[in-house]
């Protein structure tokens, strides 16, 4: 289905945005515009017509799978999931048993791209004419409901911020909670239904949709404040939004990991073979588009929010437009903060903790790109010195049952060293309490010579985990190579930076720390950097950039 045909060229309001995307903009839009929730609903609609009751097999694990499980739960079917080529060790998914090769009265294809069995009897998928018709009818209804809900909310008296992203990361959750306390209504528009639970409770409302449906509403909207989020190979999404953004609406783009910094242009020939392992054969063309998108965004959107040092502004030549840039980090949220005592006993043997996402260790994640974040060398360097270390992996990354498949190196180290554990983490509202019993939070990496990630990535990044450690009341230990983070913790006296040599002599380094001073620094930094205090800067930024756009529009009319 060529979904993007629903948007005609005459709907384009900013041709410069499409110029950044190039001739393949419709293909990119198609790639972001399949509505998983509507597809699941269409499958269930046709299933109930075809088979009122009986056995059902769901083929494959995708965002559609969980939606199907939810909708089938209250219907008269016996359901199982065939994971196909997914090597998961899980026995259940969303409460439904996994059974490879399962036969059933009807089969629901949860993998939209898998059309090999589309004509097989009893298999319902997107190529089935009845499913395709149901999808089209339900999608139209979805778009009417979406428009009605968004328009209704924008017409209300409370100011509204739409947080729009494929995956909204922890900083947007914190922003939303604090904005709500200031009288704002926050609405998360997500293109990934798998993350609805991740966002639940942090926003006033969560709407799961697709990019095209959102754009079809947006082109006729008025007065919307949209806060989007970029990430590696996702900067085309805010550019597509900007192409159809009415003049009365505002877009603020949050820069996260940047293609420009992660993949140094001078190293691209050396990088490309490894990039293809992760992102496929077309990654070189994708990289060019992402660089063009980043350049477009920093020069055209109403405001740029960045998660790092002010060096980012200079590297994008943003000094002459500095009023359109705002450093706004993942500041501590009071609800997440754990009561801490600066005078707790000085540890004889400090207990160290790392909490954050660890990329899988497999051929799709080569060490040349992910070796530092995979932590294997870093962990071994620390625990071989006798120090206690626990790693809490981001719970959204990988199911714990599958750790043996993708984190075998860590599990092997945990077997060899009784002072090490590799554990599943928790979401923000719980993880700070769990790690608060440790002595130091780590943002430490034993960088190898084979790592090809661009130096500017490490020089500019200030990660969310820093503020999670502050919420837990923990001083932070930072690799000095992570320049922006090291400078930040030293400026706020909430941590210490170490060199590679000091990492390899860590017990002696830790003996020289003034624990009481560090803990007092953490509590002071946590109070000063509190999200509820910082949020006024974001609100003022929304207002200032809106005024600047209004002034430009007025000048153009004159």
Secondary structure, 3 states (H helix, E strand, C coil): CCHHHHCCHHHCCCHHHHHHHCCCHHHHHHHCCCCHHHHHHHHHHHHHHHCCCEEEEEECCCHHHHHHHHHHCCCCEEEEEECCCCCCCCCEECCEEECCCCCCCEEEECCCCCCCCCCCCCEECCCCHHHHHHHHHHHHHHHHHHHHHHHHHHCCCCCEEEEEECCCCHHHHHHHHHHHHCCCEEEEEECCHHHHHHHCCCCCEEEECCHHHHHHHHCCCCCCEEEEECCCCCHHHHHHHHHCCCCCCEEEEEECCCHHHHCCHHHHHHHHHHHHHHHCCCHHHHHHHHHHHHHHHHHHCCEEEECECCHHHHHCCCHHHHHHEEECCCCCCHHHCCCCCCCCCCCCCCEEEEEECCCCCCCCCCHHHHHHHHCHHHHHHHHCCCCEEEEEECCCCCCHHHHHHHCHHHHHHHHHCCCEEEEECCCHHHHHHHHCCCCEEEECCCCCCCCCCCHHHHHHECCHHHHHHHHCCCEEEEECCCHHHHHHHHHCCCEEEECHHHHCCHHHHHHCCCHHHHHHHHHHHHHHCCHHHHHHHHHHHHHHHHHHHHHHHHHHHC
